């Protein structure tokens, strides 16, 4: 049986990965989702989701999963899976961690009182919330994310796979920048067509700023400069 070919979007999460899936779905890339289903399938609080496990035989061509790092070494050693490219959106570490704390606080605040009380005894992971830790203290989630990212990079260092880093939040502000980063998987999609879809899907006004460096300092945006 021929090996399955995939592209992976991963990293620490809270870095625009769900937006990338929405964008690429609207551009016709096989993400496993239909454009009309995207809003229904996303988590309302975290604005997250749209994930697949690449280890599943039914996984689509393009797979987004922030937890890929946890099993990356096994996947890369699997002769039945060929990863053509890995994209890793990068965000200020403190901001990425604070975003997870923010999502956790917001989700818990919306829970019924009884459900909140149960979390003291059995804390389940929330979509877009804290990873491998229940601590809301500054520094705790940062350590988790740093170790996670190192685990990912270490696994990729042992493979001969193209890896592209994408800066967040610039990716939701600068369409031409994002086009240049994603170009290896865009086939015959022109920048003009890309920007036309990008201008509809990108919502930079929804981006939270969690640190002084958690912003894009560019003076001009391409959201409407090349595609009306």
C-alpha positions in Angstrom: 0.0 0.0 0.0 1.3 3.4 -0.9 2.2 5.7 2.0 -0.1 8.6 2.9 1.2 12.1 2.2 0.5 14.9 4.6 1.2 18.5 5.6 1.2 19.4 9.3 0.4 22.7 11.1 1.5 22.5 14.7 3.3 24.3 17.5 2.2 25.6 20.9 -1.3 26.5 19.8 -2.9 29.9 20.4 -1.0 31.1 17.4 -3.6 31.4 14.6 -3.5 27.7 13.6 -7.4 27.5 13.5 -7.4 30.6 11.2 -4.9 28.9 8.9 -7.2 25.9 8.6 -10.2 28.1 7.8 -8.2 30.0 5.2 -6.8 26.9 3.5 -10.2 25.3 3.5 -11.7 28.2 1.7 -8.8 28.1 -0.7 -9.7 24.5 -1.6 -6.9 22.7 0.2 -8.0 19.3 1.6 -8.2 20.0 5.4 -11.0 17.5 6.0 -13.5 20.3 6.5 -16.1 22.0 4.3 -16.3 25.8 4.4 -19.9 25.8 5.4 -19.1 23.6 8.5 -16.2 25.6 9.9 -18.1 28.0 12.2 -20.2 25.2 13.7 -17.2 23.0 14.4 -15.1 25.7 16.2 -15.1 26.1 20.0 -16.9 29.4 20.7 -14.9 30.4 23.8 -11.4 29.5 22.5 -12.0 30.0 18.8 -10.1 26.8 18.4 -10.6 23.3 17.1 -10.6 21.9 13.6 -8.0 19.3 14.4 -7.2 15.8 13.2 -4.8 13.1 14.4 -2.4 12.3 11.6 -2.1 8.7 12.9 -5.7 8.0 11.9 -5.9 6.4 8.4 -8.7 8.8 7.5 -6.7 11.9 8.3 -6.9 14.6 5.5 -3.9 15.8 3.5 -3.4 18.9 5.7 -3.6 18.2 9.4 -3.6 20.7 12.2 -2.8 19.5 15.7 -0.8 21.4 18.3 -0.1 18.1 20.1 1.7 16.6 17.2 4.9 17.0 19.1 3.9 14.3 21.6 4.0 11.6 18.9 6.0 13.3 16.2 9.0 10.9 16.5 6.8 7.9 16.0 5.0 9.4 13.0 8.3 10.5 11.4 9.6 6.9 11.8 6.4 5.4 10.2 7.1 4.3 6.6 3.3 4.5 5.9 3.3 8.3 6.5 5.1 10.9 4.4 5.1 14.4 5.8 5.8 16.8 3.0 6.0 20.0 5.0 5.6 21.3 8.6 4.4 24.8 9.4 4.9 26.1 12.9 3.3 29.5 13.8 5.4 31.2 16.5 4.2 33.6 19.2 5.8 35.4 22.1 6.0 32.6 24.7 4.5 34.6 27.6 1.6 35.7 25.3 0.9 32.1 24.2 0.8 30.9 27.8 -1.3 33.8 28.9 -3.7 33.1 26.1 -4.2 29.6 27.4 -4.8 31.0 30.9 -7.3 33.5 29.5 -9.2 30.8 27.7 -9.3 28.6 30.8 -10.5 31.4 33.0 -13.2 32.4 30.5 -14.4 28.8 30.0 -14.6 28.1 33.7 -16.4 31.4 34.4 -19.2 30.3 32.0 -19.6 26.9 33.6 -22.5 26.1 35.9 -21.6 26.3 39.6 -21.7 22.5 40.1 -19.4 21.9 37.1 -16.9 24.4 38.4 -16.9 22.8 41.8 -16.1 19.4 40.2 -13.0 20.9 38.6 -11.4 21.0 42.1 -11.4 17.2 42.1 -11.1 16.4 38.4 -9.7 19.1 36.2 -10.3 18.2 32.5 -8.4 19.9 29.7 -10.4 22.6 28.0 -10.2 23.5 24.3 -7.5 26.1 23.9 -6.9 26.1 27.6 -4.0 25.0 29.9 -1.9 22.0 28.8 -0.5 19.4 31.2 -1.0 21.7 34.1 -3.8 23.2 36.2 -1.7 26.1 37.5 -2.7 29.6 36.5 0.5 31.0 37.9 2.7 33.0 35.5 5.6 30.8 34.4 4.0 27.4 34.8 2.4 27.2 31.4 5.4 28.8 29.8 7.5 25.9 30.9 5.1 23.4 29.5 4.9 25.2 26.1 8.7 25.6 26.0 9.3 21.9 26.6 6.6 21.0 24.1 8.2 23.1 21.4 11.6 21.7 22.1 10.2 18.2 21.8 8.8 19.1 18.4 12.0 20.7 17.1 14.1 17.8 18.4 12.0 15.3 16.5 12.0 17.3 13.3 15.8 17.7 13.5 16.1 14.0 13.0 14.1 14.1 9.7 14.7 15.6 6.3 11.4 17.6 6.1 10.9 21.3 5.1 9.9 23.3 8.1 8.5 26.9 7.9 8.1 29.2 10.8 5.3 31.8 10.7 5.1 34.8 13.0 1.9 35.4 14.9 0.1 37.8 15.0 1.6 39.1 11.8 0.0 36.2 9.9 -3.5 37.7 10.4 -2.4 41.2 9.4 -0.1 40.7 6.5 -1.6 38.7 3.6 1.4 38.9 1.3 3.7 37.7 4.1 1.5 34.7 4.8 1.2 33.9 1.1 5.0 33.7 0.8 5.1 31.4 3.8 2.4 29.1 2.6 3.4 29.1 -1.1 5.0 25.6 -1.0 1.5 24.0 -0.6 -0.6 26.5 -2.6 0.0 24.9 -5.9 -1.4 27.2 -8.7 -3.1 29.7 -6.4 -2.0 33.2 -7.3 -1.3 35.8 -4.7 -4.3 37.9 -6.0 -6.7 34.9 -5.5 -5.1 34.2 -2.1 -5.5 37.8 -0.9 -9.1 37.9 -2.1 -10.0 35.0 0.2 -7.6 36.1 3.0 -9.3 39.5 3.2 -12.6 37.8 3.9 -11.4 35.2 6.4 -8.8 37.1 8.4 -10.2 38.9 11.5 -7.3 40.8 13.1 -9.7 42.6 15.4 -10.2 39.4 17.3 -6.5 39.1 18.2 -5.8 39.6 21.9 -2.5 41.3 23.0 -1.0 39.6 26.0 2.4 41.2 26.1 4.4 44.2 24.7 5.8 42.0 22.0 2.6 40.2 21.2 1.7 42.5 18.2 2.7 43.2 14.7 4.6 46.4 14.3 4.2 46.7 10.5 3.0 50.1 9.3 1.1 48.8 6.3 -1.3 45.9 5.9 -1.9 44.0 2.7 -5.4 43.0 3.6 -6.8 45.2 0.8 -3.7 46.5 -1.1 -3.6 43.8 -3.8 -7.1 42.4 -3.8 -10.2 44.5 -3.5 
